[in-house]
């Protein structure tokens, strides 16, 4: 059953994607925490890059879902 937004997503699809947002947010927080705790500059930079990568995915999915409401 489409949600009327032009996205052709069912309410179950949206629920699954919202759950995915939660998982991405947790991954971002975990990577950011590691970036703050690492003493090795290479590990710190790698964890910060991973956190940024997750944040970009979160932002893109969030924007998509906001357009489907």
C-alpha positions as CSV (number, residue, x, y, z in Angstrom):
1,X,0.0,0.0,0.0
2,X,1.7,3.2,-1.1
3,X,2.0,6.0,1.4
4,X,0.8,8.8,-1.0
5,X,4.1,10.6,-1.1
6,X,5.2,9.6,-4.6
7,X,7.9,7.4,-3.2
8,X,6.0,4.1,-3.7
9,X,7.0,2.8,-0.3
10,X,4.7,0.9,2.0
11,X,4.4,1.8,5.7
12,X,6.4,-1.4,6.4
13,X,9.2,-0.2,4.1
14,X,9.3,3.1,5.9
15,X,9.4,1.3,9.3
16,X,12.4,-0.8,8.1
17,X,14.2,2.3,6.9
18,X,13.5,4.2,10.1
19,X,15.0,1.2,12.0
20,X,18.0,1.4,9.7
21,X,18.4,5.1,10.6
22,X,18.7,4.0,14.3
23,X,21.4,1.4,13.4
24,X,23.3,4.0,11.4
25,X,23.1,6.5,14.2
26,X,24.5,4.0,16.7
27,X,27.4,3.1,14.3
28,X,28.2,6.8,13.9
29,X,28.3,7.3,17.7
30,X,30.4,4.2,18.2
31,X,33.0,5.3,15.6
32,X,33.0,8.9,17.0
33,X,33.6,7.5,20.5
34,X,36.5,5.4,19.2
35,X,37.9,8.5,17.4
36,X,37.9,10.3,20.7
37,X,39.5,7.5,22.6
38,X,42.3,6.4,20.3
39,X,45.7,7.8,20.9
40,X,47.2,6.6,17.7
41,X,46.7,9.4,15.1
42,X,46.1,6.9,12.2
43,X,43.5,5.0,14.2
44,X,41.9,8.3,15.3
45,X,41.7,9.5,11.8
46,X,40.3,6.2,10.5
47,X,37.6,6.1,13.2
48,X,36.7,9.8,12.5
49,X,36.4,9.0,8.7
50,X,34.1,6.0,9.5
51,X,32.0,8.2,11.7
52,X,31.7,10.8,9.0
53,X,30.8,8.1,6.4
54,X,28.0,6.9,8.7
55,X,26.8,10.5,9.3
56,X,26.6,11.1,5.5
57,X,24.5,7.9,5.1
58,X,22.3,8.9,8.0
59,X,21.8,12.4,6.5
60,X,20.9,11.1,3.1
61,X,18.5,8.5,4.4
62,X,16.9,11.0,6.8
63,X,16.4,13.5,3.9
64,X,14.9,10.8,1.8
65,X,12.5,9.7,4.5
66,X,11.5,13.3,5.2
67,X,10.5,13.7,1.6
68,X,8.3,10.6,1.9
69,X,6.1,11.8,4.8
